Amino acid sequence: MSTPEHPPTTGASKPEKGGNTVLDSLRTIITVVLVVTVVRTFLFESFVIPSGSMIPTLQVGDYIWVSKFSYGYSKYSFPFSPNLFEGRVFGAEPHRGDVAVFRYTKDTSVDYIKRIVGLPGDHIQVTNGHLILNGQEVPCLNPHNYTTRDETQVDMEGEACTEQLPGSANGTVVKHDILKLTDEGPQNNTPEYVVPPGYFFAMGDNRDDSADSRFMGDGPKDLGFVPMENLVGRAQRIFFSVQSSHPFWQVWYWPAEIRWARILRGVS
């Protein structure tokens, strides 16, 4: 009788050694970090809205995705803003009406988000609360009452309307809602500004609760004209939104505080 070519072994089989487990885990972590860094630097970055200056377009507690590639890249596109080069590479001029994230003119470590209403060469003025662009009043239709709450949990009552901002580069009209609380004050009666080359003029959609380009002084909240170099990216979509009117530890309020209807809403 023939014997088997490979006789069976006796006893339990030995488990494979796990000597490479730590190395494999480390490789996975490094890969994830590299992918996140590349995406955050060159493609998309997330931001949370901390103030009410862009109400009603953006609410306090909205989490948004911002496309970094929309306007090209400057040193402010990278973590810690390394001084690698001046200006922008692969640069593209923003469009009038874009909601953009950029670095604050008085402190470039601070991110701002506003709507771009003026491009180089544009003449901009606000008279009695009405936006005047290149000599023409920008229409604001369908006025209606609007009540909201700012970042300090203070209720604000005003009038919202749909502003029709002329598009740039033969683009279509940009329709978006703005909020007006009053027609008085320096923010509602400004000199005529002419946007210089290499800069843009930004305003908040909450027109009476926004520190923006209408303020040209040397004060800590005066934005002035914004250099194109300061652009970080274009706001594209809300991926999460929470009201946060209750303390964080009161977990039973969490489901009610999520603004479900705002999740995955586009920013326009």
Phi, psi and omega in degrees: 000133182284149178265152180296146183294325178231093182297147182293149177268158180253156179088168181287147178286146181281136178292151178294147180289144179253036184294335183265004184299314180297318180295319179295319178296318179296320179297320179296315180298315180298319180297315179299316180299318180295317180296315179298319180296317180295314180297315182294325184279319190249340187244287185224145174227145180262145177222154173246141183275115185266345186226172183265018186291342180250012173297136010266356181297313179235134180260155173301127182097002172285137173253126188235154169263136179240126180279119183282336186275352187299323184244015186081195189229140171233184178297338180281355175282345188253151176303136179070005175049058180295141183277068184275327181199167178256154178076208183232147172248148187053035188289144174223133181291138178294164176262146174299130183102347178297143168265116191234148170262135180210168179274138181298138185293331182270343181203100187285005172274353184254133177268137174241155171226125181212177175261134177278113182250348181220136178245170183309129180093346179289144173258125186230136177207149173243124182232121181051038177085359182256133179280126178248120181240117179052044175084358181241135176290131180282122182296146174223106191257168176055057178294141180204156179294145182214129178239134180214182180226134183271188185292344178264011180065028176263129179287139177236131178242127181204203181237128176257152174207166183262105180282141180244090185275127180301132178289161179257162179052046180062025179280170181285162177297136179263113181260128181204152179276143172235164179239130177241130177257333182200164173251008182253172178096163183296333180289343182255359177216093187246163168292171173278128178252141174246120185287123182283163177302140177082008182227168171222166182246124185241143177222150173277149178289338171273086197295340181249013177217050184215126172272105188221200188290352175291343182254111190251008184281195181259008181291162184293342180251009180273116185279311183070192175294144183252126177296141176303329181300334184282351181297136175255316180174177182258132177291126186248316188204144172274121180257349176197154180206133181219141184280322176056047177270352177244158178303149186300326185286347178276076189296337182291346177270349187305309182301323182287336183273346177287129177273084187300324184291343181268346183295128181068020175282136177289153178260121181217000000 
